[in-house]
Amino acid sequence: MFTGIIEEVGIIRDMRFISQGATIAVASKEIPADAKIGDSIAVNGVCLTATSVGAGSFACDVSAETLRRSNFQKAKPGTKVNLERALPVGGRLGGHYVLGHVDGVGQLASQIASGEGFVMSFHFPKELDRYIVFKGSIAINGISLTIASLESSSFSVAVIPHTFASTNLRELSVGDSVNLETDILGKYFERFFQLGLAPQEKSSSRLTSDYLKSQGF
């Protein structure tokens, strides 16, 4: 599990596509220092497993499913990627629960200066509509951000100067793709109701569909 607080921006050193996915090598100053083979590392918000670790770089395998659901399909040597190591037991949860399981790919729609920071808007796939909530959390290229406004097919986030300078958001141009991971809580609530596990209205429990709606879920 991750928090969406980026530790470093690395650079893809090598990207090789194979029949069942790809292999990726990332140049990094900080991450390999205490990483080992088998560790989970979020690369642009995608949870990958380190298959080799060397001085200043690490390598991972990318499955066909991950390629299909992420912007790795457009990655190439020289692409800058956000990096975060897995949250250690007892570590601070500075952002929100990020699993590294990307739901889909969005595109930068606009970037407008706002004070010292920016308001950035992104288009998102229609199938993610039910999971995106005004003032809810979302991970963009692995960055934990809060949805500041929501439209039918796009949302906006307010990006402070530190986040803009410390991540690959500063590398984006309008139309560029980003990895999106919605908040896991919404997915569990949806599945809960799909399985018919929600209490009926006659139940004495307050956990009803109407109650959850009244509380903003």
Summary of the structure (lengths in Angstrom):
residues: 217
radius of gyration: 18.5
end to end distance: 23.0
largest distance: 62.6
contacts: 652
relative contact order: 0.17
helix: 21%
strand: 41%
